[in-house]
Amino acid sequence: GMTEKLRELFAAMMQPQILKPVAFVFMLNATPATGSTWFYFYTNTLGFSSNFLGTINVVGAVCSLGGVLLFGNFLANTPFRPILIWSTIISTVIGLTQLILVFRWNVQYGIPDEFFCLGESAVLSVLGWINTMPILVLASRLCPQGMEATMYALIMSVNNLGGVLGAQFGALITWQLAITDDNLDNFWILVLICNLSTVLPLV
């Protein structure tokens, strides 16, 4: 019955080869996030329109699909641990390039804000899914037969819970730094903290 199925699902989830990667991605998502502060920066400082902000989101969504395809075609048979470690490290390094935008260094080198934002969104979206895919593949292999969809939903729920916690931590830091829609003086500190914290789960 249902109780037996849930017991099997719980037993599958508690297997170290699933639990450890899921815990890793949960902790990754639970690290502080900059949240809506980027919206203030994009609109107030860079003067982006709502249409262009929508374009950034569309590019991110399309490139997420690219991340799934890239994983399926080239990384599916690679050991998962190195994928998780390296995609996290690369995401952190690329995330730190956001400081180039915050300090407006890209303008000095003739790189338009729009081009910079689209490129960064594309790369981070691809890496985000490359980080998530190994866990979904692993879970589908070790999951009790007929419970794959439930296992997928459970893992994504854990990921989303981590994201909610990360947003709350980010909001607390934003408040501590006295960042508001018209005071972004300490925004660079928030960006630095949020990006450097993503390597903490590796420790």
N, C-alpha and C positions, 0 to 999 in steps of 0.2 A: 504493500500500500504506500500511501504518501509518506508516512513516517519512515518506512524503510528506505525510500528514495532519498529523503532528506538526510538520513543517517549516512547513506553512501556518498552523497554530495559533500557532506561535512568531512567524512573520512578522506575523500579525494583532495579537498581543499587543504587539509592538514598535512598532506604529504610534503616533506621538506622541499622537494624539487618544484612544488607549486607555491607553497607558503612563503618561502624565502624571496623568490622574485616578486610575488604580489606585495609582500611587505616592503620590498625595495622601492617599487613604483609608488606605493602608497606614501612612503616617506619622501620620495622625490616630489610628488604632487603637494605634499603637506608643507614643503618649504615655503617661506614667505613669497607672495606674488605682488607685483606692482598694481594689479587691478585696474580700476578706472582712472588712475592717475595719468596713464598714457593718453587717455582721451583728452584730458585738460592740456597736456603737452602738445598733442597733435593739432588741436583746434586753436588754443590760445597762443602758443608759441610759433608753431609751424604754419598755422592758418589753413589746415586741411579742411576740405568740405566734407559733408556727410556722405556724398557720393564716393569720394575717394576712400574714406574709411570703409565703406562697403566693399570697394574693390580690393582693399587689403585683406578683408575677411574671405572674399571669394578666392583670391590667390592662395591663401592659407588652406582653404578647404580642398581645392584642386590638388595642391601639393601634398596634402595628407594622403590622398589617393595614390599619389606618386610614391610616397613612403611605403604604402602597402605593397605596391607592385614591385618596388625595388627589393623589399624584403623577400617577397615570394620568388623572385627570379634569381637573386644573387646571394641571399643570406640565409635562406631557409635551412640549409644543411650545416651552417656554421654553429659552433658551440655558443649557447646563449649568453653565458657569463661575459665573454669579451665584448659582445654586442652591447649589452646593458652598460658596461663600464665605459666603453669608448664613445657611445652615443651620448652618454651623460657628460663626459669631459668635453667633447666637441660642442655640445649644446651650451655649456658654460662659457667656453671661449668665445663662441659666436654671440652669445647673449651679452658678453662684456663689450662687444663692438657697439652696443646701444649707447655707450658713453660717448662714442664719436659723434653720434647724433645729438645727444644732450648738450655737449660742449660746442656743437656746431663746427667741428673740425672738418666734416665732410664738405662743407661749403668752401673752405680754404683750398681743398683739393679738387674742387669743381664737380663733386658728386651731388646731383640733385637729391633733395630730401625724399621725394616720391620714389625714386629709383632705389635708394638705400633701404627704405621701409619695405618695399615690395620684395626685394632680394632677401632681406633678413627674415621676413614672414615666411617666405617660400622654404628656406633652408631649415628654420626651426620647426615648421610643420612636418617636413619629411622626417627629421630626426625624432620628433615626438612619437610618430607612429612606428618608426623602427625600434624605438624603446618599448612600445606596448605590444607589438606583434609577437615577440618570442613567448611572452607569458600566455597569450591567447592560444597559440599553437600548442604549447606544452600542456595547457589545461584541457584542450580538446582531445589530446592523446591519452591523458590519464583520467579523464572524466568517466563516470559510469555511463554506460550506453543509454542513449535517449535523454540524457540530462545536459547535453552540450549547450543548449540555448540558456538554460538556467545558470550554468557555470559562467558563461559569457556575461550574463546580466549581473551576476554576483561580483565578478572581477571588475566590471565597469563601474558598479556601485561603489566598490572600495576605492577605485581611482577617483571617482567624483567626490567621495567623502574627503579624500586627501586634498582635492582641489578646493573644497569649501574651507577646510582648516587653513590651507595656504593663503587663501584670500583674507581670512580673519587675521592671521598673523601679519600679513602685509598691511592691512588696514590699521592695526595697532602701531606698527612701525611708522606708517604715514602720519598718524596722529602725533606720535612722539616727536617726529621731525618737523611738526607744524606745517606740513605741506597742505595747501588748499588749491582751489582752482585758480586763484590769482596770486599765489605765493609758491613758486616752484624752485626757490633758491636751493633747497636741500634735496631736490629730486634726484640728483646724481648719486647721493648717498644711498637712497632707497634702491636705485637700480643696481648699485654695486653690491649691497647686502643681499638682494634677492637673487642675483646671479651667482655670487660666491657660495651662497647657502645650498645651491643645487648639488654641490659636490659632497655635502655632509653625509648623505646616505652611503657614499662609497667608503666612508670611514667605518 
